[in-house]
Amino acid sequence: MATVTQFDLATMTVRELNQYLHHELGEPAIEQVEIANPDGLHSIAAGMDQEVAIEIRGHAGYFTAGMNKLAHVTIHGNVGWSVAENMMSGTVRVKGHASECAGASGQGGLLVIEGNTSSRCGISLKGTDIVVGGSVGHFSAFMAQAGTMVICGDAGHHLGDSLYEATLYVHGSIASLGADACEQPMEPEDLQRVATLLEKAELEYDPASFKRIGSARQLYHWNADAGQEY
Amino acid sequence: MCGIIGLLARSDNYRARLGELVTPMVTCMGTRGPDSAGLAVFHTPLENGDRRYGFFHANDQFDWSMFQNDFRSQFDGQSEWRTCESHAALVSSATPVQLKRWLQGSYPAVHLLSVGKSIEVYKDEGHPQQLADRYQFTSLTGSHVIAHTRMATESTVSPAHAHPFTAGEDFCLVHNGSLSNPNSIRRKLQRKGIHFETDNDTEAGCRFLEWRMSEGDTLEEAIEASFSVLDGFYTFLMATADRLVLVRDAFACKPAVVAETDDYVAVASEFRSLAHLPDIESATVFEPLPEEIYSWQL
């Protein structure tokens, strides 16, 4: 039987909650934490450093599960800006929609957003895998350096602008690609990578229906002759 | 930062509770804007050529009764009248031109905050919670309201620099963001004879839109025109006598969240501000898209 500990943000502050989550989960760790009444509050379950399941029941605010390490955080609602920003490991799952900068600068782990994300999803991504069940807004994967994004819906304008070595897979339409992003052929390892992430995210799509977007690597070296025309 | 808040009531019950519902939305956004705040509430339009006028005096001990007596001796004696600290509101059949001329001559320190058949404005320095208490925001009633909590970045903190900004009649705007070319917009409009009261970027945006409308544009056409004129980051929430209008710039890096039910439309910078509204669990909650114009009619 999993041990379940309940918290209610209607009767305590986020700081009190996070201090408990950081320091008092105990050994052996409490296996499941339930958080009620998030009500759009910021930084809920940010800075986790322990393997524990955290269920947030409702809409959460900015920086939810930011800097996550090891924990498995599920938000049963929408989230504000920068969910799972700078995540190191573990999983963060958003059952609803996410606002801007979801998964920004994430270094590892898996972020699943079942709904849509707003702009700049996966900005400066450094290794996290992001699976979006819906669509992503403009400037997603801007300057993404490593990691994978699987987008089951459509992508907004300037997808993958100034992309480094992150790889993007898009099922739906792409409003426009950003500078230096280009469509590349789907190889067998791409199909496998998409299939694995879809399975982890519990989403059913045919991997072969995705387009691969990668870096054309034309921005890696400064070209004075380009005259800023990229 | 800065917080923007809007609420449009779709039923008589919510019109009667407008102040009670919007006040916690505003004070909650005090974290985004602690230095000044303001709101504009809209009432059923007056008839018979009457207008609502809102006034501000920097001294909250100002003798409004003397002002009132002088006003009544100058204009119609039946004017409806209400004062609260540094603010006063009256209903009169005087025209804006007559009233401004009289103010300039007799009370140059009294600032005309708002003009229209529906609009009533309160704005001042101080934390939003203090303003809500001082001006009794919870007791307000009306069809719709927009409000702002300010964290000043580009111009000074003063009551005149607080939002909402008004221009023309029954039009006002609150802004989260910053414009980078307000000076050139201001100079262009000043050359057309348009008077500015502050060096604030939002006033430039507000007067630009009102100028376009005075030239015959609809608000939508004015906003479309602004896309190529206003440079900067913004979420604008506007109100006219009969609607709320929301728009974000092309980059959409200034936030906004909308919640809609059969009873109300609510807008705020963050969901926190909406989280305690009635029936929020069943509301349609969404984030407005860049350069899309959202309009909600009464």
Interface residues (C-beta under 8 A of the other chain):
Chain A: D39 G40 L41 H42 H59 G61 Y62 N78 G80 W81 H97 S99 E100 S118 S119 G137 H138 F139
Chain B: F251 A252 C253 P255 V257 E270 F271 R272 S273 L274 A275 H276 V285 F286 E287 L289 P290
